[in-house]
C-alpha cells in the first residue's frame, strides 16, 4: 500500500468518523436532555477536533513530534485561510461582534501562548497541563456567563448544536453511529500518520511540512463541512464560531493533551515562521469579529489565495 493510499484512506476515515461521532453524540446528548448550549460548547467543539486530537497523539507516540505540532499549527492556519475563505465563497458572511468578540479574544490569547511555547522550543507536561486548565476555565466561565445572560454568543452555540443534529432521532442508531465514528477516527489517524511519515521519508520532505499541510488539512475536514454547511444555511455565526472554537480547542485541548501524554519538541523552522502565520491569521479573523465587517466572496478568495501561497512557500522551502 503506497503512502498516498494510506493518506487517502486515513483522510476518508477521519472525515467520515468525525462526522459520525459529532452527529451521533449530539443526537444522544439531546435525547438525554443535555442543553443545546452545553452541546454546542463541548460536544460540537470536541467532536470536530477529535481527528486532530487522535492524529496528534498517534504521531507523538510514534516518535513524530513535528507531525503532532504541525497538525495543530497547520490546522489553525487552514481553518482561517482555507475553511473561512471557502465558506465565504459559498455565501458572504456577516459578522456579529457581540457573538464572536469574547471567543475571538480567547483564540488570540491561545495562539499567543502557542507562539511563546514554540519560542521556548518544547511543550512539556507542565505546559500541557496549564493549557488543559485554561480550557477548563474557558468552558466553565463561558457556560456560566451564557446561561445567566442568554447572550448572542449563547445563541451561536445553540445553533451549532441544532446544525449538528442528524435527521434520524433514534437513540440506538445514533449511539452506534458515535461508537463507529470513534473507531473510524482512531483507524484513520493510524493510516494518516503512517502514510505521512512514509511520504516524508520517500519524498525527502520534512515531517513538519507534511504535518502543516497534508495532515492538517485532512484532520480539518469536519470543520470544513460544518462551516460550509452553516454558511449555506445563512448561519454565519456558526460558520465563524466553529472556526474560532476549533482554533481554541486545537491549542488548549489537543496540544495540551498530547503534551501531557508525550512532551513535544517544536521544530525550529516552525517557531521561526509557521506559528507567526497562525498568529497573523488569528488577528485577521479578530479584525472581522471586532469590526463586524462582512466577509465578501472577494475577501474569501483572497484568504484561499493566501493559503495557496503559504503552502507554496512550504513546498519550495523559500523560508
N, C-alpha and C positions, 0 to 999 in steps of 0.2 A: 504494500500500500504506500503510495507516494506521499510526501509531506503535504502536497496540495490537497489530496483527497482526505488526509487526516484533518486538515484545517477546515475543509468544506463540511465534512461530517460533524466536526465539533461545533461550527457556527450554526448549522441547521438544528442540532440537538439543543444548543444553548438558547436559540431563539424560540423554538417550539416549547422547550421545557420551561423557559422563563414565562412565556405567555400562559401556559397551563397552570403553572404554580401561582401566578398572580390572580388569574381569574378564578381558579378553584378555591384558593384560600380566602379571597374576598367574598365569594358566594357562601362558603361555610361560615365565616365570621358573621355575615349578615343574617344568616338563618339562626345563628346562636344568639342574636340580639346585641352584638357589638355595635357601638355607634359608628356612623359613617365618618365622623370626624376622626376617631381613633383609627379606623381602617385606612383612611386617606393619609394620615400622618405616619403610620407604621407599616402596614401590610403592603401598600402600593409602593412606598419608597424602598422597603427592604426587598420586596419581590422583584422589582425591576432591576435592582442592584445585585441580586443573587448570582447571576452569571459572572459579574466582576469579582464577587467575593470568592466563589469556589475556584475560579480560574487563578486568582492571585494566590490563594492558599496552595493549590496544586503546584504552581510554579515555584513558590518559595520552598516547599517541602521537597521539590525535585532538584533543588540547587540552582534555580534560575531566578535570583532576586531581581535582575534587570527586567525580566518579563513581568514580574509581580508589580514592581513600582511603575514601570512603563504603562501597564494596563490602567492603573489609577490616573496617572498624569494624562495619558493619551485619551482616555475616556472623557475626562473633563474638558479637554480641548475639543474633541469631536462633538460632545454634547452641545456646545455653544456654536461653533463654526459650522459643523455639518448638519446636526439634527435641527437646531433652531433655524438655520438657513433653509433647509428643505421644507420645514414646517411653514415658514413664511412664503415660500414659493407656492405651496399648496393653497394658502389663503393668508393675506396680510394679517398681522397680529397686533391688535391694540393692547397696550399695557395699562394695567391698573396699579398705580404706585401704592395704594393703600393695601393691596393684597400681596405685593411682592417685596416691599421695602425691607421688612424685618428679615425674612428668609434670605433675601439677597445680601444683606449685611453679614449674616452668618456665613454665607457661601464665601464672601470675600475674606472674612477672618480665617475660615478653614483653609482657604487656598494660600493665604499668607503664612499660616502655620506650616503648610506643605513646603513652601519656599524655604522657610527657616530650617526645617529638618533636612532638606536637600543640601543646604549650605553646610550644615554640620557633617553630612556625609553618611549618616546611619539613622535608621529608625529602630530604636531598641524597644525592649518590653516596657520600660517605664514610659517612654513617649507614646507607645501604642495604648497603654492603659489610660494615659491622660486624654488621648483622642477619644477613646470609648467613653470616658467620663464626660467629656464635652458633649458627645452625642446624647447621653442620658439627660444632662442638664437642659440641652436644647429641646428635646422632645417633651420633657416634663413641663418646662416653662411655657412652651408653645401650647400644649394641651390645656393647661390651667388658664392661660390668658384667653384662648379662643373659646373655651367652654363658658367662661364668665362674660366675655364681651360680645360673642356672636359676630365677629368682625368679617370683613370681606375675605381675608385670608382663610378664615374658618370655612366659608362657603367654597373657596377654591379646593380645599382638601375634601370636602363633601362631594364636590363634582368629580374629583379624582376617583373616589370610591364608586360613584354611580357609573362612570365611564368604564370601569373595570369589571362591572357585573356581567356575567355571561347570561345568555338568553334562557338557558335551562336552569331552573331553580332547584333541581333535585340534589338533596344533601348527599346521598351515597355517591352519585355520579361525580359531583364536584370534589368530594373527599378523595376519590380515586384519581381525579384529574390532578389535584395538588400533589399527591404522592408520586404519580408518574412524572409530573413536572420536575420534582426534586431529583428523581433518578436520572432523568434525561439531562438535567443541568450538570450533575456530577460526571456522567459519562461524557458529555460534550466538552467539559473543561479538560478532562483527561486527553481526549483526542486533540483539542486545540493546542494545549501545551506541548504535547508530543510532536505534533506537526510543526509547531513554531520553532522548537529547538532544532529539529532536523533541518528545516528550511534554513535557519540561520547558519548552521554548520556548512550545508551544501552550497549556499549562495555567497558565503563569506560576508554576511550582513550581521551586525551586532544584534544580540538578543534584545537589547534595549530598543533599537529601532523597530524590530518585529513587534515588541510589546506595545510600543507607542502607536502603531498603525494597525496591522492585521488583527492582533489580539484585541486592542482597544475598540476598534470598530465592530468586531464580531460580538464582543460582550455588550456593546451598547445598542444592539438591535431592538431589545424590548423597549428602551427609551424612545428609539426612533418610531416604533409602531405606535406607542402611546401618544407621543406628541403630534404625529401626523394625523392620527385619527381625531385627536382633540381639536386640532386646527381645522380639519374638515367639518367638524360639528360646530364650529364657531365658539369653542371653549378655549379662548386664548389664554385665560388664567391657568387652565390645566396644562396646556402645552408649555407655557413658560415655567409654571410651578414645578412640573415634572423635571425639567432640566435643572432648575435651581436645587430642588430636593435631591436629585441624583448626585449632583456635584458635592453636596454636603455629605451624603452617605458615603460616597467614594473615598473621601479623605478621612472622615471621622470613624466610620464603621469598617470599611474594607481595609484601608491601610492600617487602622488601629488594630483590628482583629488579627490581620496577617502578621503584624509585627509582634504581637503578644505570643503567637504560636511559634514564629520564626523571625528573629531580628533580621532587618533588611539593610543591605548596603546600597546606597544611591549612586549610580554611575556618575562620574564627574561631568561627562558631557550633558547629562540630563540636568544637573544642577546649574550648568552654565547657560543653558538655552531653554529647554522644554518647560521647566517649572515656571519660568518667567512668561512664556507664551500662555500657560494656563492662567497665571495671574492677570495678564493683559485681557484675556477673553472674559474672565470673571468681571473685570472692571467695565468692559464693553457692555456686558449684559446688565450690570448695575446702572449704567447710564440710561438704558431704556427703562429700567424699573423705576428709577427715581424721577425721571422727567415725564413719564407717561407717554413717551413718543410712540407713534405707530410704526411697527416694523413692516416695511413695504416689501413687495416682491423684489424690487431692485436691490434693497438692502440685504434681503435674503440671498440673492445671487452673489452679492459682494462677500458675504460670510462664507458661502460654499467655495467661491473662488479663493478666498484666503486659506481655506483648509487645503485645497488642492496645492496652493503654493507652499504651505507648511510641509505637506508630505513630500513635495518635490525637493525641498531643502534637505529633508532627512535622507531621501533616496540618493541624492547626488553627493551628500557628505560635504556640502559647502561650509557648514559650521562645525 
